Amino acid sequence: MIKIIEKIYATGKITRIDQNSLNYYVLSQEDIEREENIILKKLFYYVQMGFIQVVD
């Protein structure tokens, strides 16, 4: 998960593949670590604020 998020921050873009990979990771985990939850919330906030573009 961290590699995907690092790529997203480096490019400033999240692709459909990135979204699917993150969804798969989250859904495959029985319980998400607190740190991972914080990282995902921060990423979602950045997308909402327009700091990260959603592309296909």
C-alpha positions in Angstrom: 0.0 0.0 0.0 2.8 2.4 0.9 4.4 2.1 -2.6 1.1 2.9 -4.3 0.5 6.0 -2.1 4.1 7.2 -2.6 3.5 7.0 -6.4 0.3 8.9 -6.0 2.0 11.7 -4.0 5.0 11.8 -6.5 2.8 12.2 -9.5 -0.1 14.1 -7.9 -2.5 11.8 -9.6 -4.5 8.7 -8.7 -5.5 6.3 -11.5 -8.2 3.8 -11.6 -5.6 1.1 -11.2 -4.3 2.8 -8.0 -7.9 3.1 -6.7 -8.6 -0.6 -7.4 -5.3 -1.6 -5.8 -6.0 0.4 -2.6 -9.6 -0.9 -2.5 -8.3 -4.5 -2.8 -5.8 -4.0 -0.1 -8.3 -2.4 2.3 -11.0 -5.0 1.7 -8.5 -7.9 2.0 -7.4 -6.8 5.5 -9.4 -8.0 8.4 -8.3 -4.9 10.4 -6.4 -1.9 9.2 -3.6 -0.5 11.3 -4.1 2.9 12.9 -1.2 4.4 10.8 -2.6 3.0 7.6 -6.0 4.5 8.4 -4.4 7.9 9.0 -2.5 7.7 5.7 -5.7 6.7 3.7 -7.7 9.5 5.3 -5.0 12.0 4.5 -4.9 10.8 0.9 -8.7 11.1 0.6 -8.6 14.6 2.0 -5.9 15.6 -0.6 -8.2 14.2 -3.3 -11.2 16.2 -2.0 -9.1 19.4 -1.8 -7.9 18.9 -5.3 -4.2 18.4 -4.4 -4.4 15.1 -6.1 -6.1 14.6 -9.5 -8.3 11.6 -10.2 -7.5 10.3 -13.7 -8.3 7.2 -15.8 
